[in-house]
Amino acid sequence: MDGWPKEKNKAYDTHGNATGTLNTRLRCMQINMQHSRTAIDNILKIMDEEETDIICIKEPYISGNKIVGIPRSRTVLVPDGEYTHGHSN
Protein backbone atom coordinates (compact mmCIF):
# COMPACT_ATOMS: atom_id res chain seq x y z
CA MET A 1 0.00 0.00 0.00
CA ASP A 2 1.36 3.40 -0.94
CA GLY A 3 2.80 5.20 2.06
CA TRP A 4 3.23 2.14 4.31
CA PRO A 5 6.66 1.09 5.61
CA LYS A 6 8.74 -0.82 3.12
CA GLU A 7 10.36 -4.16 3.88
CA LYS A 8 13.72 -2.44 4.45
CA ASN A 9 12.20 -0.42 7.33
CA LYS A 10 11.19 -3.46 9.36
CA ALA A 11 13.00 -4.21 12.61
CA TYR A 12 13.99 -7.77 13.52
CA ASP A 13 15.11 -9.44 16.74
CA THR A 14 18.22 -11.64 16.99
CA HIS A 15 16.19 -14.65 15.79
CA GLY A 16 15.01 -12.91 12.61
CA ASN A 17 11.45 -12.34 13.83
CA ALA A 18 9.80 -9.07 12.80
CA THR A 19 9.36 -6.89 15.87
CA GLY A 20 7.92 -3.75 14.30
CA THR A 21 9.27 -0.98 12.17
CA LEU A 22 12.16 1.35 12.62
CA ASN A 23 11.37 4.90 13.62
CA THR A 24 10.55 6.75 10.45
CA ARG A 25 9.11 10.17 9.92
CA LEU A 26 5.39 10.34 9.18
CA ARG A 27 4.46 13.40 7.15
CA CYS A 28 0.93 14.76 7.54
CA MET A 29 -0.93 17.71 6.05
CA GLN A 30 -4.35 19.23 6.46
CA ILE A 31 -6.26 21.49 4.09
CA ASN A 32 -9.70 22.94 3.49
CA MET A 33 -10.36 22.42 -0.23
CA GLN A 34 -13.44 24.69 -0.25
CA HIS A 35 -14.96 22.27 -2.80
CA SER A 36 -12.30 23.18 -5.41
CA ARG A 37 -11.13 20.67 -8.03
CA THR A 38 -8.05 22.82 -8.66
CA ALA A 39 -7.12 22.59 -4.98
CA ILE A 40 -7.19 18.77 -5.17
CA ASP A 41 -4.92 18.77 -8.23
CA ASN A 42 -2.49 21.13 -6.46
CA ILE A 43 -2.42 19.23 -3.17
CA LEU A 44 -1.76 15.92 -4.95
CA LYS A 45 1.27 17.50 -6.63
CA ILE A 46 2.50 18.90 -3.30
CA MET A 47 1.96 15.52 -1.60
CA ASP A 48 4.19 13.83 -4.15
CA GLU A 49 6.87 16.53 -3.92
CA GLU A 50 6.85 16.52 -0.10
CA GLU A 51 6.43 12.72 0.16
CA THR A 52 3.36 13.20 2.36
CA ASP A 53 1.91 10.06 3.97
CA ILE A 54 -1.45 11.33 5.29
CA ILE A 55 -3.63 14.29 4.38
CA CYS A 56 -6.78 15.39 6.17
CA ILE A 57 -9.17 17.13 3.78
CA LYS A 58 -12.11 19.28 4.77
CA GLU A 59 -14.72 20.25 2.15
CA PRO A 60 -13.39 18.09 -0.74
CA TYR A 61 -14.59 18.54 -4.30
CA ILE A 62 -17.57 16.18 -4.72
CA SER A 63 -19.81 15.22 -7.59
CA GLY A 64 -22.72 12.81 -7.31
CA ASN A 65 -21.90 12.32 -3.62
CA LYS A 66 -18.40 11.02 -4.52
CA ILE A 67 -15.05 12.61 -3.80
CA VAL A 68 -13.60 13.51 -7.20
CA GLY A 69 -9.99 13.91 -8.33
CA ILE A 70 -8.18 11.57 -5.95
CA PRO A 71 -6.49 8.68 -7.78
CA ARG A 72 -7.52 5.13 -6.93
CA SER A 73 -3.93 4.49 -5.84
CA ARG A 74 -4.69 6.56 -2.72
CA THR A 75 -6.73 5.26 0.20
CA VAL A 76 -9.72 7.43 1.08
CA LEU A 77 -11.43 7.16 4.46
CA VAL A 78 -14.67 9.05 5.01
CA PRO A 79 -17.13 9.22 7.91
CA ASP A 80 -20.33 7.20 7.51
CA GLY A 81 -23.07 9.23 5.89
CA GLU A 82 -20.74 11.96 4.58
CA TYR A 83 -19.92 10.70 1.08
CA THR A 84 -19.96 7.37 -0.66
CA HIS A 85 -17.17 5.05 0.37
CA GLY A 86 -15.09 5.33 -2.73
CA HIS A 87 -13.87 7.95 -5.07
CA SER A 88 -13.72 8.68 -8.76
CA ASN A 89 -11.19 10.36 -10.97
N, C-alpha and C positions, 0 to 999 in steps of 0.2 A: 504494500500500500504506500502510495506516495507520502513522504514526510515521516514515515516510521523508521526507527533505528535500523541500520543495515547490519548484516551479519558481522562485519568487522567491528562494530561497536559493542558487541555482546561481551560480557564478563564471564569468566569461567573459573571454577575452583581448581585445586591441584589435581583433581580426578577427572577434569575435563567436562564437568557438569555445568550447564549454563546457570548462572546465579543472578542474572539481571543484565542491565546495560551499564556501560560506563557513563559517567556524568557528561552529558552533552548539553549544549545550549538550545533551548526551545525558544523560537522566535514567534511572538504573537503580535497581532495588530487589531485595532478596532476602527470602524468607520461607519458613519451614517451616509448611506448612498442617496438618500432623498429621492428614491425611486428612479434614479438615472442610469440608463444603459451605458452611457459614456463612463460613468464612475466605475462600473464593474469592469469594463475593458481596461481602464487605467490601473485599478487596484490589482488585477491579475498580472499585469506587466510588472508592477512594483513588487508583488509577492515573489515572482520569479527572480528579479534582480536582487532582492534582499534575502532570498532563500527562506521565506516566511513559512512556518509550519502550520499555524492556526490563525484564522481571521474571524472576528466576530462582526457580523454585518447587521446593522439596523436599517430598516426601510429599504430592502433590496428592490431591484427592478423586477416586477412580476407581470405576467400576462397569462390570462386564463387560469389564475390561481396557482401558477407555477413560477418558481424563480428562474429567470432567463439570463443567459450569458455565462453561466459557470460551466466549464467543461465537465464531461462525465468522468474524467480522470480525477476529479476532486470529490471528496466526500462532503455531503451537505446534510447537516442535522438541523431540523426545525421543530419547534414546539407543536404538539398535537393541536389541530384546529387552526393553525396559522396559515399554512400553505400546504399544498400536496407534498407528500414525501417523495421527492424526486425533483429533477430539474431538467430543463431543456436548453439547448444551445440557440 
